[in-house]
Structures are given as C-alpha cells and as structure tokens.
Amino acid sequence: MPGKTARLAVLERQAAAPDFWNDPEGAQKILKEQSDLRQVLDQHAALLRAVGDQRVLLGLAAEENDADTLKEVEDGMAALAKQVRGLELTTALSGEYDQGSAIVSINAGAGGTESQDWAQMLFRMYLRWAEGKRFKMDVIDILAGEEAGIKNVTATVEGAYAYGYLRAETGVHRLVRISPFDANKRRHTSFASVFVYPEIADDIDVNIDEKDLRIDTYRSGGHGGQHINVTDSAVRITHLPTNIVAQCQNERSQHKNKAMAMKVLRARLYEYYRAQKDQELAHLDGVKQAIAWGSQIRSYVLAPYQLVKDHRTGEETGNVNAVLDGDLDRFIEAFLFKPPDAKTPAEAGREEAANG
C-alpha cells in the first residue's frame, strides 16, 4: 500500500510541525486520519506475516505428508481470505463521508397499495440489514399508506461506514410478484426508490440562510404513542430556493423535531450543492429518474421464478427470502468493487448488439 504509506508520512510531518496545535480542529482531523491509516497499514502488515507463517507451515506439512497440518493450513488460508476481503472493503470505503452515518429515504412509486407495500418491505429489509451490522436505525418521519404499507419513510442509520455501505443502495428497486391484494392472483410489478445521504457534521459549511426557510408545524400522525396528535410538535422545513423539504415527527418536543429536520435538510442540501458543483444532475436530491420501468438498479422477482439481480453489476441470487431478510452484503460489495469505468451488463449487451 505505497499510496497510504506516503500519505501517512505526510501526516506525520504535519503533526511534527511546531505550529501544529495552532488550529486545534484541523489538528484533530489530521490525528484521526493518521490513526485510521495506521490501523489499515497495521492490518496489512499482520496479514502479510500471517501469509508467511502459512507458507512455512505448508512446506513442513508437505515434507512430512501430514494431513492434519494440511487441513490446518487450509482452514488458516480460508480465514485469511476473509480478513483480506474485509481489508479490501475498508479500503474501498475511502470516500469523504464513507466512514460516517447515513440518512435513508424510501419512497413508494406509482401503483398505490402495491408500491406502498413494497416500500415497507424495503424498509424492513434495511432494518434487518442494519440489525445484522449492529447499526442503530431510527425513524424520523413516516407516512403510512391508505390501505397497507408506507408512502415514504426517512430514517437515520448510525454506525461505522454506514454511509459507505448504503450509498450502494441509492436508486429504483423493482418487485415482481403475485399480488396479495389482487383477488384474481395476477402478477404485478411495483417500484420504490431509495435515496441515501451522508449525515453531515455541524462543522461542514452548508449555505443555509434563515430567510430562505419556511418552517411549518403540524400534528404528528401514525405510530408514536399517546402523545401523537395532542400538540403540533411535528416540524416541516422547506428550503424555498430549491424547494427541498425535510420533516420530523418522531420526537415528543417541537424543538427536537426541528433540530432533526434541520439535520436532514443539511444533508440533502449538501448533496444538492455537491451535485451542482460536479454537474452531476442525476444526483440532485437522489436519483432523478422516474420511479418506474427501465430505471431500476435491482429487480426482486418472486414469481414466476425467484431471483434478485443487480443490473449494475450482474450480481444475482435465487435466495430472495434471505435478501429480503437483510442479506445485502453480496450486492453492496459487488457495487463497491466494480471498477469505475466498467460497463453495466445492460450497457455491455447493448454495445454487443450494436456491433452485430
């Protein structure tokens, strides 16, 4: 890892400078980056030593034709392969906010009850995934469907690398199944979108002028206990220049709901301004594609066969139930390890067809 070693050397020189502590905030950031780099490099060095040990052990086992030792080497190499994969994943999660927490928003597409039920299934899937990672997932705003499911939900996901993992899930998700709401048992296709934002620290400069905000209060709805619908504690904040809206109804006090809504608004505005700067208009407030056919990143088919397929990477599995229970790592990792310039399977197919 020559790049990381060189970066660590630069940080060490900065930390040794006589005026290092003149900027305490900047110094703390440098020390944190230095600590994170040392941890990765120490893991890498430990893996290299372990591989060397396994080679020596393998040589001895081969000389003695020792089956037990050969089995020990096999088990050891399998464990090392798992550790290497983990280190590769940590290295892949090197974006500016990858190490931090995330804000996830799920929105039902067109289709009424069908799509609203699908949005709730997706929310449950991410909740199960977060539980498996020992992440904390808290709902800050939710709007229930008229008959079943949810129209939309926004939640925070707290944990190391939560945003780094979940940014792979931004996009439109498509479900094909025999509808439980159709008396004729016909097959239906439903869509829902997932937007993921990094949770922005208070010291990150996001241009928000108070006069550009409209703040409305209203009575909370849905699940929440006896305090719901008693006072106008829920808060909705609209950023007038961009028409970006953030709201929270989860807390009992209006003050806490306003603070959480502002946190969500900061995250969404950060993404908005970053997209403008980079001229990546497709990422304004998430993926600006219709929540409908042809724009999905992943399909979940329950009938007439069972298959989950990611259209960006080609990763797929027939164990749909496991995926809906939160087994998402294979899809997330395939996305994170996909080379930036690699064509999606759909793009490769179109190119092949065009070339005859």
N, C-alpha and C positions, 0 to 999 in steps of 0.2 A: 504494500500500500504506500508507494512513494509519494503520492499526492497528499495523503493525510499526514505522513511523516514531515513533509515540507511545511505544511500548514501549522503543525504543532510547533515546529522550530520558530516560525514567525511569531506565534502567540507567546512563546517563551521569551523571545527578545522583547516583545512589547511589555510583558509582565515585569521584566527586569529593569525597565526604564525608570529613572529617578522620579519622573512626574506621573507615574502610572496611576496613583490614587488621587490625582487632582480631579478626575472625573469618576466618582465612586460608581455611578450606574454603568458607565462604559467598562470600568474595571471588572465589575461583577459579571457582565456578559462575556468578557474575554476569559475570565476564570472558568465560567461554566462550559464554554466551548472547549477550552483546554482540557477540562476534566472529562467531557464526553469523548473527545478524541483519544485521550489516554486509555479510556476504558475499551474502545474499539480496537486500538493497537495492541493492548494487553491481551485481549481475547484472541486476536490474530496470532500473536506470538505463542500463546498457550496451545492453540490448535496445531501450529507447526511442530511444537515439541511433542505433542501427543501423536501426530502422524509419524514422527521419527521413532518414537517408542514402539508403535505398532509395527513398523518395518523391521526393527530389531527382533521383536517377538516373533514375527512371521518367519524370519530367517532361521531362528532357533527351532521353531516348530517344524519347518521343512527338513532341517538337518536330522532331527530326531523322529520325523514322521509321527508327530504327536497329535492325534486327532482332537483331544481335549483343548490343547493350546490353540490349534487352528480354529476351533469353534469360538474360543475366547477372542481371537483376533477378528473373526467375522462379526461378532457382537460389538466389539470395540469400534470397528470401522463404521458400522451402521449408526452407532451413537455419535461418532464424529461427523458423519454426513449430515445428521440432523442439526448439529451445532453449526456446521458450515452454512447450512441453509438459513439458520437464524441470523447469522452474522451478515450474510448476503442481503437479507431482508432489511436489517437495520441500516446497512449501507445504502440500500435503495431509497429508504425513507430519509432523504437528506434535504428535502425542501425546507424553505424558510420556516414554515409552521407545522411541518410534519410531526414533530415531537409533541405537539400540544393537543388540547381537547378540541372537540368539534361541535358544531350545531347542525342538526339534521332536520330537513323539512320534507315531508312526504305529502303529495297532492294527488287526489284521485283524478283520472282523466274523464273524458266524455263517456257516458254509459250508465249514469245513475247508480243504482244499488250495486250492480255488478262491479264497477270500478271502485266504489267506496268500500266494498267488502275486500277487494284485492289490496287497496291501500292499507286496510287494517291487518291483512295477512303479512304485508311487507313490514309494517311496524313491529308486529310480533317477531318476525324473522330477525330484525336488527336488535330487538330487545334480547332475544335468546343468544345472539352472537356476542353482544356486549356482556351478558352474564358469563359466558364461557371465557371471555378475556379478563374477567373481574373488573370491568369498567362500570362506572355508575351512569345510568341513563335516566334522566328526569324530564318529564313532560312539562313544557312551559306554556303550551297553547294547543288546544284540540277542538275540532268542530265535528260533531257526530253526524252521520248520515241520517236521512229521514226514516229509513226502514232498518238499515243494518250498516255496519262498517263506519268509516270516517271519511269526511270530505278532505280534511287536511290535519296534520299534526306537526308540531315543531318541538324538538327535544334537544337537550344538551347531552353530550357523551363525554365524560371525564375519564381520562386515563392516558398513560404514556403512549404516544404515537396514534392516538385515536383518530386525529385528522388525517395522518399519513395513510392509515388503512382505509378509512371511509371515503376519502376523495375518489377512490376507485369505483364507488357506487353511484356517482352522480350521472344521471341520465334517465331515460324512459325504460320501464320494466313492463314486459308483456306477459299476460297469463292466458292460456288456452285450457278450457275445462268444460265438463258437462255442468251447466249452471244449477246450483241448488235452489235457485229462485225461479227456475223455469219449469212449469208443470209438465211441459212436453219433453223435458230432459234433452234439450238441444245443446249443441256445443256453442260456447260463447268465447269471444276474445275481449279481454279487458286491458286497460293501460293505467299506469300510475307513474308519476315522476318522483325522483329523489334528488334533492339539492343538498350539497354538503358545503359548509363554510368553516373556515378556521375560527376558533374563538380568539378574538383579538385582545391583547393585553392593553391595559389602560394607558401605558406609556407609548403606544403606537399612535402616531398622528393621523387621525381621520377627520377631514374637514366637515364639521357639523356646526352650522350656525343656528342658534336657538330660534331666530325669527323664521327659519325655513321649516320649522316643525309645527305640525298640528297634533295636539295631544287630546284624545277623547277618552272618557271613562264610561264604563258600562257595567252592567251586572253580569257576573260570570255565569256560564252555562255548562251543563254536562256534569260529570262526576266531580266530587270535591268535598262532599260532606255538608253539614247543616248550614255552614256559613255561606254557601253558594246562594246567589240571588237575594241576599239580605241587604248588601250595600254595593255601591258602584265601585268595586275595588279593581276590576279588570281595566287594563290600560291598552290603548291602541295609539301608536305613534306613526304619523305619516310624514315622510320627508318630501315636502312639496316639489322641489326642483326635479326629483327623479321619480316621484310617486311610489317609492319603495315603502312598504308598510311592515311594521313589526308589532306584535302584540303579545301580552302575557296575562293569564288569568289564574295561574297556578297558586300564587301566594295569597295569604289572607289580607295583607295590607296593600293599599294602593301604592305606597312608597316602594315596596319591594317589587311589585309588578312593573312599576315604571323603570326601576333600575335594570331588571332583566330584559324588558323590551328594548331599552337603550343598548344593552349588550348585543342583542340580536341585530338591531339596526346598524350598529358599528360594523359588525361582521359583514352584513350584506352590502353596506356602502363601500367597505374596503374592497370586496370582490368587484363591485361595480366600477370603482375608480381604477383598480388594477387592470381590469379588462379594457377600459378606455385607453389607458396608457399603452397597453400592449396591442391595441387594436384587435382584440380577440372578442368580437361582438357576440360570438356564440356563447360566451360565458357570462353575459350580463344577467345578473340575478339567477344564475344557474344555466341550464342548457336551454337556449331559446329555440327549441324545436316543438312542433305540435306534439301533444301527448297522444299520439295515435300511430297508426300503421306506418312502418317504414323507418321510424326514428328510434327504435328501441336499441338499447345496448345489450339486453339479455332477454331471452324467452324462457318461460316456465310452462312446459306442456304437460298436462295431466291426462289428456285424452285426445286422440285415440291411443296414444302411447305415452310413456313417461320419459321426459328429457328436460334438463336445464342446459342451455347453451349460451355462452357469451359470444356475441357477434363481433367483438373487437379482437378477441384473442383466439377464438375457436375452442376454448376450454369447454368441456361438457361432461355431464354425468347423468346416469339414469336414476340415481337415488334422489328423487325430487323431495321426498319427505324429509330427508336429512338436511337438505339445503334450506327448506322452509323452517326447519328447527334451528337454523343458525350456522350450519356448516358451510361458511362462505370463504374460508381461507384459500382454497384452491383457486377460486376466481379472482380474489383480490391479489394474490401473489402472481398469478399469470399476467394480470394487468400491470403490476408494478415492475415485473421483469421484462415486459415487452419492450424491445428496442424502440426509441422514439420515432425512427423513420420506417419502421416495419409496417407493411400494408395489412389491413384487416383481411380476414378470409373473404369478405364480400368484395372488397376492393381488388384483391388478387383474382377472384373469379371473373369480375367484370373486365379486368385487363386481359385475362386469358381469352375471354370470349371475343374481345375487340381485335386481338391479334390472330384470331382464326385458329 
